[in-house]
Amino acid sequence: MVNGQSRDQQMKTGFKGNILFSTLLLFLLCSFLLATVVDTYRLTVDFNQRTKFFYIAQTMKELCLSEFVQEENIAQNGKCIYNTGVVKYAIENQKMKFEISVDVFDFYFTETIQNDTVSSTE
């Protein structure tokens, strides 16, 4: 072109500064993706840990109930100590309330006490 800018000069001036903007957008996108992956991983680990301790607490409650049924002298309040945690129980109005401590978590359960009477027809 005789009286104007050549096509090469127009392309050089037309794309000025766009690489920095694209780089910043790519960095921002990668940061959001990394934050999402880390947050999802943290939530998954926390959920798995809480689920594990919940089932341990349920098992401890059932062990305490089985010990409670086998005892002859029934106390209104008591404590069962296991190697995984501590179970405290209290009996109120035919309900047994449990407070179970496992690691750093505390769980609360309520069980209804049923007095089964066995009648013989012999």
Chimera marker file (.cmm) of the C-alpha trace (Angstrom):
<marker_set name="trace">
<marker id="1" x="0.000" y="0.000" z="0.000" r="1" g="1" b="0" radius="0.5"/>
<marker id="2" x="1.376" y="3.258" z="-1.087" r="1" g="1" b="0" radius="0.5"/>
<marker id="3" x="-0.565" y="5.870" z="0.922" r="1" g="1" b="0" radius="0.5"/>
<marker id="4" x="-1.424" y="3.992" z="4.145" r="1" g="1" b="0" radius="0.5"/>
<marker id="5" x="-0.271" y="1.541" z="6.719" r="1" g="1" b="0" radius="0.5"/>
<marker id="6" x="0.532" y="-1.921" z="5.634" r="1" g="1" b="0" radius="0.5"/>
<marker id="7" x="-1.505" y="-4.857" z="6.873" r="1" g="1" b="0" radius="0.5"/>
<marker id="8" x="1.371" y="-6.003" z="9.110" r="1" g="1" b="0" radius="0.5"/>
<marker id="9" x="1.484" y="-2.653" z="10.907" r="1" g="1" b="0" radius="0.5"/>
<marker id="10" x="-2.311" y="-2.705" z="11.477" r="1" g="1" b="0" radius="0.5"/>
<marker id="11" x="-2.133" y="-6.174" z="13.054" r="1" g="1" b="0" radius="0.5"/>
<marker id="12" x="0.735" y="-5.179" z="15.340" r="1" g="1" b="0" radius="0.5"/>
<marker id="13" x="-1.128" y="-2.181" z="16.743" r="1" g="1" b="0" radius="0.5"/>
<marker id="14" x="-4.557" y="-3.923" z="16.826" r="1" g="1" b="0" radius="0.5"/>
<marker id="15" x="-3.535" y="-6.618" z="19.349" r="1" g="1" b="0" radius="0.5"/>
<marker id="16" x="-1.730" y="-4.393" z="21.790" r="1" g="1" b="0" radius="0.5"/>
<marker id="17" x="-2.370" y="-5.424" z="25.448" r="1" g="1" b="0" radius="0.5"/>
<marker id="18" x="-4.614" y="-8.414" z="24.767" r="1" g="1" b="0" radius="0.5"/>
<marker id="19" x="-2.072" y="-11.004" z="25.906" r="1" g="1" b="0" radius="0.5"/>
<marker id="20" x="-1.954" y="-9.556" z="29.422" r="1" g="1" b="0" radius="0.5"/>
<marker id="21" x="-5.751" y="-9.599" z="29.668" r="1" g="1" b="0" radius="0.5"/>
<marker id="22" x="-5.914" y="-13.205" z="28.414" r="1" g="1" b="0" radius="0.5"/>
<marker id="23" x="-3.203" y="-14.276" z="30.845" r="1" g="1" b="0" radius="0.5"/>
<marker id="24" x="-5.040" y="-12.688" z="33.766" r="1" g="1" b="0" radius="0.5"/>
<marker id="25" x="-8.295" y="-14.383" z="32.784" r="1" g="1" b="0" radius="0.5"/>
<marker id="26" x="-6.560" y="-17.757" z="32.500" r="1" g="1" b="0" radius="0.5"/>
<marker id="27" x="-4.905" y="-17.263" z="35.906" r="1" g="1" b="0" radius="0.5"/>
<marker id="28" x="-8.253" y="-16.306" z="37.469" r="1" g="1" b="0" radius="0.5"/>
<marker id="29" x="-9.982" y="-19.338" z="35.963" r="1" g="1" b="0" radius="0.5"/>
<marker id="30" x="-7.240" y="-21.689" z="37.171" r="1" g="1" b="0" radius="0.5"/>
<marker id="31" x="-7.410" y="-20.137" z="40.661" r="1" g="1" b="0" radius="0.5"/>
<marker id="32" x="-11.165" y="-20.692" z="40.871" r="1" g="1" b="0" radius="0.5"/>
<marker id="33" x="-10.811" y="-24.287" z="39.692" r="1" g="1" b="0" radius="0.5"/>
<marker id="34" x="-8.068" y="-24.991" z="42.223" r="1" g="1" b="0" radius="0.5"/>
<marker id="35" x="-10.100" y="-23.418" z="45.034" r="1" g="1" b="0" radius="0.5"/>
<marker id="36" x="-13.118" y="-25.544" z="44.075" r="1" g="1" b="0" radius="0.5"/>
<marker id="37" x="-11.083" y="-28.760" z="43.991" r="1" g="1" b="0" radius="0.5"/>
<marker id="38" x="-9.458" y="-28.038" z="47.363" r="1" g="1" b="0" radius="0.5"/>
<marker id="39" x="-12.799" y="-27.138" z="48.964" r="1" g="1" b="0" radius="0.5"/>
<marker id="40" x="-14.476" y="-30.275" z="47.598" r="1" g="1" b="0" radius="0.5"/>
<marker id="41" x="-11.632" y="-32.434" z="48.895" r="1" g="1" b="0" radius="0.5"/>
<marker id="42" x="-11.816" y="-30.824" z="52.340" r="1" g="1" b="0" radius="0.5"/>
<marker id="43" x="-15.589" y="-31.369" z="52.520" r="1" g="1" b="0" radius="0.5"/>
<marker id="44" x="-15.220" y="-35.002" z="51.442" r="1" g="1" b="0" radius="0.5"/>
<marker id="45" x="-12.575" y="-35.715" z="54.070" r="1" g="1" b="0" radius="0.5"/>
<marker id="46" x="-14.670" y="-34.012" z="56.773" r="1" g="1" b="0" radius="0.5"/>
<marker id="47" x="-17.790" y="-35.960" z="55.768" r="1" g="1" b="0" radius="0.5"/>
<marker id="48" x="-15.907" y="-39.271" z="55.808" r="1" g="1" b="0" radius="0.5"/>
<marker id="49" x="-14.416" y="-38.534" z="59.224" r="1" g="1" b="0" radius="0.5"/>
<marker id="50" x="-17.787" y="-37.557" z="60.727" r="1" g="1" b="0" radius="0.5"/>
<marker id="51" x="-19.453" y="-40.649" z="59.251" r="1" g="1" b="0" radius="0.5"/>
<marker id="52" x="-16.737" y="-42.906" z="60.671" r="1" g="1" b="0" radius="0.5"/>
<marker id="53" x="-17.085" y="-41.424" z="64.164" r="1" g="1" b="0" radius="0.5"/>
<marker id="54" x="-20.901" y="-41.571" z="63.962" r="1" g="1" b="0" radius="0.5"/>
<marker id="55" x="-20.814" y="-45.318" z="63.329" r="1" g="1" b="0" radius="0.5"/>
<marker id="56" x="-18.262" y="-45.778" z="66.117" r="1" g="1" b="0" radius="0.5"/>
<marker id="57" x="-20.610" y="-43.869" z="68.457" r="1" g="1" b="0" radius="0.5"/>
<marker id="58" x="-23.569" y="-46.025" z="67.370" r="1" g="1" b="0" radius="0.5"/>
<marker id="59" x="-21.564" y="-49.169" z="68.113" r="1" g="1" b="0" radius="0.5"/>
<marker id="60" x="-20.527" y="-47.836" z="71.525" r="1" g="1" b="0" radius="0.5"/>
<marker id="61" x="-24.176" y="-47.058" z="72.319" r="1" g="1" b="0" radius="0.5"/>
<marker id="62" x="-25.241" y="-50.600" z="71.444" r="1" g="1" b="0" radius="0.5"/>
<marker id="63" x="-22.414" y="-52.057" z="73.573" r="1" g="1" b="0" radius="0.5"/>
<marker id="64" x="-23.489" y="-49.900" z="76.502" r="1" g="1" b="0" radius="0.5"/>
<marker id="65" x="-27.117" y="-51.003" z="76.044" r="1" g="1" b="0" radius="0.5"/>
<marker id="66" x="-26.104" y="-54.655" z="76.025" r="1" g="1" b="0" radius="0.5"/>
<marker id="67" x="-24.110" y="-54.137" z="79.249" r="1" g="1" b="0" radius="0.5"/>
<marker id="68" x="-27.069" y="-52.258" z="80.740" r="1" g="1" b="0" radius="0.5"/>
<marker id="69" x="-29.471" y="-55.129" z="80.023" r="1" g="1" b="0" radius="0.5"/>
<marker id="70" x="-27.127" y="-57.663" z="81.646" r="1" g="1" b="0" radius="0.5"/>
<marker id="71" x="-26.747" y="-55.689" z="84.888" r="1" g="1" b="0" radius="0.5"/>
<marker id="72" x="-28.957" y="-56.468" z="87.866" r="1" g="1" b="0" radius="0.5"/>
<marker id="73" x="-28.452" y="-53.235" z="89.779" r="1" g="1" b="0" radius="0.5"/>
<marker id="74" x="-29.589" y="-50.506" z="87.445" r="1" g="1" b="0" radius="0.5"/>
<marker id="75" x="-28.275" y="-47.020" z="88.153" r="1" g="1" b="0" radius="0.5"/>
<marker id="76" x="-30.092" y="-43.905" z="86.965" r="1" g="1" b="0" radius="0.5"/>
<marker id="77" x="-26.850" y="-42.365" z="85.711" r="1" g="1" b="0" radius="0.5"/>
<marker id="78" x="-23.712" y="-44.072" z="84.586" r="1" g="1" b="0" radius="0.5"/>
<marker id="79" x="-20.681" y="-44.128" z="82.403" r="1" g="1" b="0" radius="0.5"/>
<marker id="80" x="-19.149" y="-46.740" z="80.125" r="1" g="1" b="0" radius="0.5"/>
<marker id="81" x="-15.526" y="-46.240" z="79.145" r="1" g="1" b="0" radius="0.5"/>
<marker id="82" x="-14.188" y="-47.798" z="75.948" r="1" g="1" b="0" radius="0.5"/>
<marker id="83" x="-10.851" y="-47.422" z="74.187" r="1" g="1" b="0" radius="0.5"/>
<marker id="84" x="-12.508" y="-45.299" z="71.462" r="1" g="1" b="0" radius="0.5"/>
<marker id="85" x="-14.410" y="-42.932" z="73.756" r="1" g="1" b="0" radius="0.5"/>
<marker id="86" x="-16.771" y="-42.465" z="76.691" r="1" g="1" b="0" radius="0.5"/>
<marker id="87" x="-20.519" y="-43.123" z="76.918" r="1" g="1" b="0" radius="0.5"/>
<marker id="88" x="-22.521" y="-41.297" z="79.599" r="1" g="1" b="0" radius="0.5"/>
<marker id="89" x="-26.137" y="-42.277" z="80.098" r="1" g="1" b="0" radius="0.5"/>
<marker id="90" x="-29.077" y="-41.084" z="82.159" r="1" g="1" b="0" radius="0.5"/>
<marker id="91" x="-32.517" y="-42.627" z="82.567" r="1" g="1" b="0" radius="0.5"/>
<marker id="92" x="-35.525" y="-40.276" z="82.562" r="1" g="1" b="0" radius="0.5"/>
<marker id="93" x="-39.187" y="-41.329" z="82.129" r="1" g="1" b="0" radius="0.5"/>
<marker id="94" x="-38.566" y="-44.680" z="80.425" r="1" g="1" b="0" radius="0.5"/>
<marker id="95" x="-36.036" y="-43.056" z="78.094" r="1" g="1" b="0" radius="0.5"/>
<marker id="96" x="-32.327" y="-43.525" z="78.145" r="1" g="1" b="0" radius="0.5"/>
<marker id="97" x="-30.316" y="-40.510" z="77.030" r="1" g="1" b="0" radius="0.5"/>
<marker id="98" x="-26.772" y="-41.034" z="75.817" r="1" g="1" b="0" radius="0.5"/>
<marker id="99" x="-23.939" y="-38.554" z="75.498" r="1" g="1" b="0" radius="0.5"/>
<marker id="100" x="-21.093" y="-40.146" z="73.580" r="1" g="1" b="0" radius="0.5"/>
<marker id="101" x="-17.662" y="-38.549" z="73.164" r="1" g="1" b="0" radius="0.5"/>
<marker id="102" x="-15.518" y="-39.919" z="70.355" r="1" g="1" b="0" radius="0.5"/>
<marker id="103" x="-12.278" y="-38.091" z="69.590" r="1" g="1" b="0" radius="0.5"/>
<marker id="104" x="-13.350" y="-34.417" z="69.280" r="1" g="1" b="0" radius="0.5"/>
<marker id="105" x="-16.994" y="-35.133" z="68.406" r="1" g="1" b="0" radius="0.5"/>
<marker id="106" x="-19.958" y="-35.423" z="70.777" r="1" g="1" b="0" radius="0.5"/>
<marker id="107" x="-23.061" y="-37.381" z="69.823" r="1" g="1" b="0" radius="0.5"/>
<marker id="108" x="-26.436" y="-37.450" z="71.588" r="1" g="1" b="0" radius="0.5"/>
<marker id="109" x="-28.902" y="-40.334" z="71.311" r="1" g="1" b="0" radius="0.5"/>
<marker id="110" x="-32.188" y="-41.247" z="72.991" r="1" g="1" b="0" radius="0.5"/>
<marker id="111" x="-33.503" y="-44.788" z="73.366" r="1" g="1" b="0" radius="0.5"/>
<marker id="112" x="-36.874" y="-45.899" z="74.708" r="1" g="1" b="0" radius="0.5"/>
<marker id="113" x="-36.662" y="-48.536" z="77.421" r="1" g="1" b="0" radius="0.5"/>
<marker id="114" x="-39.116" y="-51.365" z="76.917" r="1" g="1" b="0" radius="0.5"/>
<marker id="115" x="-40.011" y="-53.558" z="79.854" r="1" g="1" b="0" radius="0.5"/>
<marker id="116" x="-40.832" y="-56.896" z="78.266" r="1" g="1" b="0" radius="0.5"/>
<marker id="117" x="-42.784" y="-59.305" z="80.400" r="1" g="1" b="0" radius="0.5"/>
<marker id="118" x="-42.617" y="-62.964" z="79.551" r="1" g="1" b="0" radius="0.5"/>
<marker id="119" x="-45.786" y="-64.924" z="80.202" r="1" g="1" b="0" radius="0.5"/>
<marker id="120" x="-45.745" y="-68.661" z="80.131" r="1" g="1" b="0" radius="0.5"/>
<marker id="121" x="-48.741" y="-70.641" z="78.907" r="1" g="1" b="0" radius="0.5"/>
<marker id="122" x="-47.555" y="-74.003" z="80.219" r="1" g="1" b="0" radius="0.5"/>
<link id1="1" id2="2" r="1" g="1" b="0" radius="0.2"/>
<link id1="2" id2="3" r="1" g="1" b="0" radius="0.2"/>
<link id1="3" id2="4" r="1" g="1" b="0" radius="0.2"/>
<link id1="4" id2="5" r="1" g="1" b="0" radius="0.2"/>
<link id1="5" id2="6" r="1" g="1" b="0" radius="0.2"/>
<link id1="6" id2="7" r="1" g="1" b="0" radius="0.2"/>
<link id1="7" id2="8" r="1" g="1" b="0" radius="0.2"/>
<link id1="8" id2="9" r="1" g="1" b="0" radius="0.2"/>
<link id1="9" id2="10" r="1" g="1" b="0" radius="0.2"/>
<link id1="10" id2="11" r="1" g="1" b="0" radius="0.2"/>
<link id1="11" id2="12" r="1" g="1" b="0" radius="0.2"/>
<link id1="12" id2="13" r="1" g="1" b="0" radius="0.2"/>
<link id1="13" id2="14" r="1" g="1" b="0" radius="0.2"/>
<link id1="14" id2="15" r="1" g="1" b="0" radius="0.2"/>
<link id1="15" id2="16" r="1" g="1" b="0" radius="0.2"/>
<link id1="16" id2="17" r="1" g="1" b="0" radius="0.2"/>
<link id1="17" id2="18" r="1" g="1" b="0" radius="0.2"/>
<link id1="18" id2="19" r="1" g="1" b="0" radius="0.2"/>
<link id1="19" id2="20" r="1" g="1" b="0" radius="0.2"/>
<link id1="20" id2="21" r="1" g="1" b="0" radius="0.2"/>
<link id1="21" id2="22" r="1" g="1" b="0" radius="0.2"/>
<link id1="22" id2="23" r="1" g="1" b="0" radius="0.2"/>
<link id1="23" id2="24" r="1" g="1" b="0" radius="0.2"/>
<link id1="24" id2="25" r="1" g="1" b="0" radius="0.2"/>
<link id1="25" id2="26" r="1" g="1" b="0" radius="0.2"/>
<link id1="26" id2="27" r="1" g="1" b="0" radius="0.2"/>
<link id1="27" id2="28" r="1" g="1" b="0" radius="0.2"/>
<link id1="28" id2="29" r="1" g="1" b="0" radius="0.2"/>
<link id1="29" id2="30" r="1" g="1" b="0" radius="0.2"/>
<link id1="30" id2="31" r="1" g="1" b="0" radius="0.2"/>
<link id1="31" id2="32" r="1" g="1" b="0" radius="0.2"/>
<link id1="32" id2="33" r="1" g="1" b="0" radius="0.2"/>
<link id1="33" id2="34" r="1" g="1" b="0" radius="0.2"/>
<link id1="34" id2="35" r="1" g="1" b="0" radius="0.2"/>
<link id1="35" id2="36" r="1" g="1" b="0" radius="0.2"/>
<link id1="36" id2="37" r="1" g="1" b="0" radius="0.2"/>
<link id1="37" id2="38" r="1" g="1" b="0" radius="0.2"/>
<link id1="38" id2="39" r="1" g="1" b="0" radius="0.2"/>
<link id1="39" id2="40" r="1" g="1" b="0" radius="0.2"/>
<link id1="40" id2="41" r="1" g="1" b="0" radius="0.2"/>
<link id1="41" id2="42" r="1" g="1" b="0" radius="0.2"/>
<link id1="42" id2="43" r="1" g="1" b="0" radius="0.2"/>
<link id1="43" id2="44" r="1" g="1" b="0" radius="0.2"/>
<link id1="44" id2="45" r="1" g="1" b="0" radius="0.2"/>
<link id1="45" id2="46" r="1" g="1" b="0" radius="0.2"/>
<link id1="46" id2="47" r="1" g="1" b="0" radius="0.2"/>
<link id1="47" id2="48" r="1" g="1" b="0" radius="0.2"/>
<link id1="48" id2="49" r="1" g="1" b="0" radius="0.2"/>
<link id1="49" id2="50" r="1" g="1" b="0" radius="0.2"/>
<link id1="50" id2="51" r="1" g="1" b="0" radius="0.2"/>
<link id1="51" id2="52" r="1" g="1" b="0" radius="0.2"/>
<link id1="52" id2="53" r="1" g="1" b="0" radius="0.2"/>
<link id1="53" id2="54" r="1" g="1" b="0" radius="0.2"/>
<link id1="54" id2="55" r="1" g="1" b="0" radius="0.2"/>
<link id1="55" id2="56" r="1" g="1" b="0" radius="0.2"/>
<link id1="56" id2="57" r="1" g="1" b="0" radius="0.2"/>
<link id1="57" id2="58" r="1" g="1" b="0" radius="0.2"/>
<link id1="58" id2="59" r="1" g="1" b="0" radius="0.2"/>
<link id1="59" id2="60" r="1" g="1" b="0" radius="0.2"/>
<link id1="60" id2="61" r="1" g="1" b="0" radius="0.2"/>
<link id1="61" id2="62" r="1" g="1" b="0" radius="0.2"/>
<link id1="62" id2="63" r="1" g="1" b="0" radius="0.2"/>
<link id1="63" id2="64" r="1" g="1" b="0" radius="0.2"/>
<link id1="64" id2="65" r="1" g="1" b="0" radius="0.2"/>
<link id1="65" id2="66" r="1" g="1" b="0" radius="0.2"/>
<link id1="66" id2="67" r="1" g="1" b="0" radius="0.2"/>
<link id1="67" id2="68" r="1" g="1" b="0" radius="0.2"/>
<link id1="68" id2="69" r="1" g="1" b="0" radius="0.2"/>
<link id1="69" id2="70" r="1" g="1" b="0" radius="0.2"/>
<link id1="70" id2="71" r="1" g="1" b="0" radius="0.2"/>
<link id1="71" id2="72" r="1" g="1" b="0" radius="0.2"/>
<link id1="72" id2="73" r="1" g="1" b="0" radius="0.2"/>
<link id1="73" id2="74" r="1" g="1" b="0" radius="0.2"/>
<link id1="74" id2="75" r="1" g="1" b="0" radius="0.2"/>
<link id1="75" id2="76" r="1" g="1" b="0" radius="0.2"/>
<link id1="76" id2="77" r="1" g="1" b="0" radius="0.2"/>
<link id1="77" id2="78" r="1" g="1" b="0" radius="0.2"/>
<link id1="78" id2="79" r="1" g="1" b="0" radius="0.2"/>
<link id1="79" id2="80" r="1" g="1" b="0" radius="0.2"/>
<link id1="80" id2="81" r="1" g="1" b="0" radius="0.2"/>
<link id1="81" id2="82" r="1" g="1" b="0" radius="0.2"/>
<link id1="82" id2="83" r="1" g="1" b="0" radius="0.2"/>
<link id1="83" id2="84" r="1" g="1" b="0" radius="0.2"/>
<link id1="84" id2="85" r="1" g="1" b="0" radius="0.2"/>
<link id1="85" id2="86" r="1" g="1" b="0" radius="0.2"/>
<link id1="86" id2="87" r="1" g="1" b="0" radius="0.2"/>
<link id1="87" id2="88" r="1" g="1" b="0" radius="0.2"/>
<link id1="88" id2="89" r="1" g="1" b="0" radius="0.2"/>
<link id1="89" id2="90" r="1" g="1" b="0" radius="0.2"/>
<link id1="90" id2="91" r="1" g="1" b="0" radius="0.2"/>
<link id1="91" id2="92" r="1" g="1" b="0" radius="0.2"/>
<link id1="92" id2="93" r="1" g="1" b="0" radius="0.2"/>
<link id1="93" id2="94" r="1" g="1" b="0" radius="0.2"/>
<link id1="94" id2="95" r="1" g="1" b="0" radius="0.2"/>
<link id1="95" id2="96" r="1" g="1" b="0" radius="0.2"/>
<link id1="96" id2="97" r="1" g="1" b="0" radius="0.2"/>
<link id1="97" id2="98" r="1" g="1" b="0" radius="0.2"/>
<link id1="98" id2="99" r="1" g="1" b="0" radius="0.2"/>
<link id1="99" id2="100" r="1" g="1" b="0" radius="0.2"/>
<link id1="100" id2="101" r="1" g="1" b="0" radius="0.2"/>
<link id1="101" id2="102" r="1" g="1" b="0" radius="0.2"/>
<link id1="102" id2="103" r="1" g="1" b="0" radius="0.2"/>
<link id1="103" id2="104" r="1" g="1" b="0" radius="0.2"/>
<link id1="104" id2="105" r="1" g="1" b="0" radius="0.2"/>
<link id1="105" id2="106" r="1" g="1" b="0" radius="0.2"/>
<link id1="106" id2="107" r="1" g="1" b="0" radius="0.2"/>
<link id1="107" id2="108" r="1" g="1" b="0" radius="0.2"/>
<link id1="108" id2="109" r="1" g="1" b="0" radius="0.2"/>
<link id1="109" id2="110" r="1" g="1" b="0" radius="0.2"/>
<link id1="110" id2="111" r="1" g="1" b="0" radius="0.2"/>
<link id1="111" id2="112" r="1" g="1" b="0" radius="0.2"/>
<link id1="112" id2="113" r="1" g="1" b="0" radius="0.2"/>
<link id1="113" id2="114" r="1" g="1" b="0" radius="0.2"/>
<link id1="114" id2="115" r="1" g="1" b="0" radius="0.2"/>
<link id1="115" id2="116" r="1" g="1" b="0" radius="0.2"/>
<link id1="116" id2="117" r="1" g="1" b="0" radius="0.2"/>
<link id1="117" id2="118" r="1" g="1" b="0" radius="0.2"/>
<link id1="118" id2="119" r="1" g="1" b="0" radius="0.2"/>
<link id1="119" id2="120" r="1" g="1" b="0" radius="0.2"/>
<link id1="120" id2="121" r="1" g="1" b="0" radius="0.2"/>
<link id1="121" id2="122" r="1" g="1" b="0" radius="0.2"/>
</marker_set>
